[in-house]
Amino acid sequence: KFGPSVMTTAVSDDGNLIAMAGQASKIHVYDSRAGKLLDDLSGHKGLISGVAFRRNSHELFSGCFDRTGKVWNLDEMAYVESLFGHYSEITSMDAMHGEVS
C-alpha cells in the first residue's frame, strides 16, 4: 500500500532495492526480490520529487519541494546528510553515473 501519490521511483543497480516517494514526505524502500517493505525513511518536509541511486551502491539521493537534498545509506537504512542552499523547490534528482577515480 503506497498511500498518497507516488511521484518518483528508483531501482538500485543490482536490482535488489526499490525506492518510492512522493506526497507522503517519506521514502519507501522495498526488497524487490521478496516484494517486502524494508523501511520508511523520514526527514523531508514536503513532496519528494526525485530519488536516485549512486551507481554500484545502495547510497540514495532524494530531492524535495522543501528545498533540501538528502543522502541516505540504504545498507544501514540511515540518514547521512542534508544538502541545503537551494533557492526553490527541487524538481528532480539524479546521481553521477560516470564517476572518475
C-alpha positions in Angstrom: 0.0 0.0 0.0 1.6 3.2 -1.1 -0.7 5.8 0.4 -0.6 9.3 -1.3 0.6 9.6 -4.8 4.0 8.2 -5.7 5.9 10.8 -7.7 9.3 9.1 -8.2 10.9 5.7 -8.1 14.5 4.4 -8.4 16.0 0.9 -8.6 19.5 0.1 -7.4 22.0 -1.1 -10.0 22.0 -4.7 -8.5 18.2 -4.7 -8.7 17.8 -5.6 -5.0 16.2 -2.3 -3.8 13.4 -0.1 -5.0 12.9 3.4 -3.5 9.5 5.1 -4.0 8.5 8.5 -2.8 6.0 11.3 -3.3 3.4 13.3 -1.4 3.8 11.4 1.9 7.2 13.1 2.6 8.7 9.6 3.2 10.8 7.3 1.1 9.5 3.7 1.0 12.3 1.2 0.5 11.4 -2.3 -0.8 13.2 -5.5 -1.2 12.5 -6.1 -4.9 13.0 -9.9 -4.8 10.7 -10.5 -1.8 8.3 -7.7 -2.6 8.6 -6.6 1.1 8.7 -3.1 2.6 12.1 -2.8 4.4 11.7 0.7 5.8 10.1 4.1 5.6 12.7 6.9 5.7 11.5 10.2 7.1 13.2 13.6 7.1 11.8 15.7 4.3 9.0 18.2 5.0 7.2 18.3 1.6 6.6 16.4 -1.6 9.6 14.3 -2.5 10.2 15.0 -6.2 13.2 12.8 -7.1 15.2 9.8 -5.9 18.3 8.3 -7.5 20.8 5.6 -6.5 24.5 6.2 -6.8 26.0 3.8 -9.3 27.0 0.4 -7.9 25.9 1.2 -4.4 23.0 1.5 -2.1 23.5 5.2 -1.5 20.4 7.1 -2.3 19.9 10.8 -3.0 16.5 12.5 -2.6 15.2 15.9 -3.6 12.2 17.7 -2.2 9.9 20.7 -2.6 11.2 21.7 0.9 14.4 22.8 -1.0 16.7 20.2 0.5 18.5 17.3 -0.9 19.3 14.3 1.3 21.8 11.4 1.2 20.8 8.0 2.6 22.8 4.8 3.2 20.3 2.0 2.5 22.7 -0.7 3.6 22.0 0.6 7.1 18.7 2.3 6.4 20.2 5.5 7.7 20.2 9.2 7.0 23.7 10.5 6.1 23.3 14.3 5.5 21.2 17.2 4.1 22.3 19.4 1.2 21.0 22.9 1.8 21.2 26.1 -0.2 18.6 25.7 -2.9 16.5 28.8 -3.5 13.5 27.0 -4.8 11.9 23.5 -4.9 14.0 20.6 -6.1 12.0 19.2 -9.0 14.1 16.1 -9.9 17.2 14.2 -8.8 20.0 12.2 -10.5 23.3 10.8 -9.5 26.6 10.6 -11.2 26.9 7.6 -13.4 30.4 8.1 -14.8 32.5 8.6 -11.7 36.1 9.4 -12.0 38.6 7.8 -9.6 
